[in-house]
Every structure is written in structure tokens, then in C-alpha cells.
Amino acid sequence: MSDKSLIDDCRDRIDQQRVGEWMQVTQDMVNLFADATHDHQWIHTDPERAKKESPFGGPVAHGFLTLSMVPVLMGAQDEHEPFLPPAKLIVNYGLNKVRFPAAVPVDARIRGVSVIKQVEEIAGGAQVIAQCSVEIDGGEKPACVAEVVFRLFS
């Protein structure tokens, strides 16, 4: 890290929008998430039934799968152009608000659009509140809108 403090680096990033790369949501990803969470509802894991009975015309990703991808979609892990400044440790501290305005169809592409809205100094680092919207390629509404709280430690 440069001479600039972690808190100053975070504050310099306030209101800078970050648009992430598109990522495809596959049936394999949905099935693995279902296995990990024991949520095997047919609307997610049974493509044939979902095509016939679902209001979405096919299987959709779990809302919490979409939410779990927010840090990656934000570019929080991007070593070349990180959304958050370099820190010794970055932890997900929580969420202030989350909504799922639209379902993510299996095989759709999604990406994160993120903005740091607030930075607060904490013992040993900074608390960052970011607004993240998960867009669906070709969709009218976002799949997820979340206010995410990270803690960064130097």
C-alpha cells in the first residue's frame, strides 16, 4: 500500500461507479448452491418442470445465490482494478438492505454495478457502505439491489 492511509483511499473512491464484467449463471451453479443450502425447490433445480409450470418459463437462480455473488460481481476480488482499496483483511460485515426485483433465469448473464456511498473510520481500518445493483443482460429490472457493508483492516 502507498503512503496514503486506508481510510483516505476509501474516501477517494466515494461515488465512483464500478461496472463489473458479465458472468453467466449456469444450471450447474444453481444445482451446487441448492446442494450447499439444501434448497432444492423445483423452480431452481428441475428445468423440465420449471419450463412447464414456472411463471418465468424455466429455472431461475436462487435469490441468495445472486446475493452471494455480489462481492465477486462488484470486483471486490479483482487484483487488477479492485473496487475496494488494498487492505490486509477485507470482511463482509453485513447488509443494510436487500431486494430482489427480478429473477435470474438460468443461463442469463449478470453483472454488478457498484458505488461506495459511505466510509467510516473504525479501530484498525475502515467501514465501507456500498450500493450494488446486479443487472441481468437484457433485463428491465435488476436481479438484486443491496447495500453492502465491508470492513477493511490495515
C-alpha positions in Angstrom: 0.0 0.0 0.0 1.2 3.5 -0.7 1.7 6.3 1.8 -2.0 7.1 1.6 -3.9 5.8 4.5 -6.6 3.1 4.0 -9.3 5.5 5.2 -8.2 8.2 2.7 -8.0 5.6 -0.1 -11.6 4.5 0.7 -12.9 8.1 0.9 -11.3 8.9 -2.5 -13.4 6.2 -4.0 -16.8 7.5 -2.8 -19.3 8.0 -5.7 -17.0 6.3 -8.2 -19.2 3.8 -10.1 -17.8 0.4 -10.9 -19.3 -1.7 -13.6 -18.2 -5.4 -13.4 -17.8 -8.0 -16.1 -20.7 -10.2 -17.2 -20.9 -13.6 -15.6 -23.2 -16.4 -16.8 -25.3 -18.2 -14.2 -25.4 -21.9 -15.2 -27.7 -24.7 -14.1 -24.6 -26.4 -12.5 -24.1 -23.3 -10.3 -27.7 -23.3 -9.3 -27.6 -27.1 -8.5 -24.4 -26.7 -6.5 -25.9 -23.8 -4.5 -29.0 -26.0 -3.9 -26.8 -28.8 -2.6 -24.9 -26.4 -0.3 -28.1 -24.8 1.1 -30.4 -27.8 0.9 -32.9 -25.6 -1.1 -33.9 -27.9 -3.9 -37.2 -26.2 -4.8 -38.2 -27.3 -8.3 -38.2 -23.7 -9.7 -34.4 -23.8 -9.4 -33.4 -27.4 -9.9 -36.0 -29.1 -12.2 -35.6 -27.4 -15.7 -38.4 -29.5 -17.3 -40.9 -28.8 -14.6 -39.9 -25.1 -14.5 -40.4 -24.8 -18.2 -43.9 -26.1 -17.9 -45.1 -24.7 -14.6 -42.9 -21.7 -13.6 -44.1 -18.1 -14.3 -40.6 -17.5 -15.5 -40.7 -20.1 -18.3 -37.7 -22.0 -17.0 -35.5 -22.5 -14.0 -34.2 -19.4 -12.1 -31.3 -18.9 -9.7 -31.9 -18.6 -6.0 -32.0 -15.0 -4.9 -29.5 -15.8 -2.2 -27.2 -17.3 -4.9 -27.3 -14.0 -6.7 -26.7 -12.2 -3.4 -23.7 -14.4 -2.6 -22.1 -13.4 -5.8 -22.2 -9.7 -5.0 -18.6 -9.4 -3.8 -17.3 -11.0 -7.0 -19.7 -9.0 -9.2 -18.5 -5.8 -7.5 -14.9 -6.6 -8.4 -14.0 -6.8 -4.7 -11.6 -9.6 -5.6 -10.2 -8.0 -8.8 -6.5 -7.8 -8.3 -6.0 -5.5 -11.4 -8.8 -3.0 -10.8 -10.2 -3.6 -7.3 -13.4 -1.9 -6.3 -12.1 -1.7 -2.7 -8.6 -0.5 -1.9 -5.9 -3.0 -0.9 -6.1 -4.0 2.7 -4.6 -6.6 4.9 -8.0 -8.1 5.5 -11.5 -7.4 4.0 -14.6 -8.9 5.5 -18.2 -8.9 4.7 -19.8 -7.2 7.7 -23.4 -7.4 6.6 -26.2 -5.9 4.6 -28.3 -2.9 5.5 -31.0 -3.6 2.8 -31.6 -6.2 0.1 -34.3 -6.5 -2.5 -34.7 -9.0 -5.4 -36.8 -7.1 -8.0 -36.3 -9.7 -10.8 -35.5 -13.4 -11.1 -32.3 -14.5 -12.8 -33.1 -17.1 -15.5 -30.6 -20.0 -15.7 -28.0 -19.2 -18.5 -28.6 -15.4 -18.2 -25.6 -13.1 -17.7 -25.4 -10.8 -14.7 -23.0 -8.1 -13.6 -22.6 -5.8 -10.7 -22.8 -2.0 -10.8 -21.5 -0.6 -7.5 -20.8 2.7 -5.8 -19.2 3.4 -2.4 -21.6 5.6 -0.6 -20.1 6.0 2.9 -16.8 5.5 4.6 -16.3 5.5 8.4 -13.2 5.1 10.4 -13.1 2.1 12.7 -10.5 0.7 15.0 -7.7 -0.6 12.7 -9.4 0.3 9.5 -12.4 1.5 7.6 -16.1 0.5 7.3 -17.4 0.9 3.8 -21.0 1.0 2.7 -21.5 0.3 -1.0 -24.7 0.2 -3.1 -24.7 -2.7 -5.5 -27.1 -3.5 -8.2 -27.0 -6.8 -10.0 -28.1 -6.3 -13.6 -29.4 -9.0 -15.9 -28.2 -8.8 -19.5 -31.3 -7.6 -21.5 -33.4 -7.3 -18.3 -35.7 -4.4 -17.4 -35.1 -4.6 -13.7 -32.1 -5.5 -11.6 -32.0 -9.0 -10.1 -30.7 -7.7 -6.8 -30.2 -4.3 -5.1 -28.2 -4.4 -1.9 -26.5 -2.0 0.5 -23.4 -3.9 1.4 -21.1 -3.3 4.4 -17.5 -4.2 4.3 -14.8 -3.8 6.9 -11.2 -3.3 5.8 -8.2 -3.6 8.1 -4.7 -2.4 7.5 
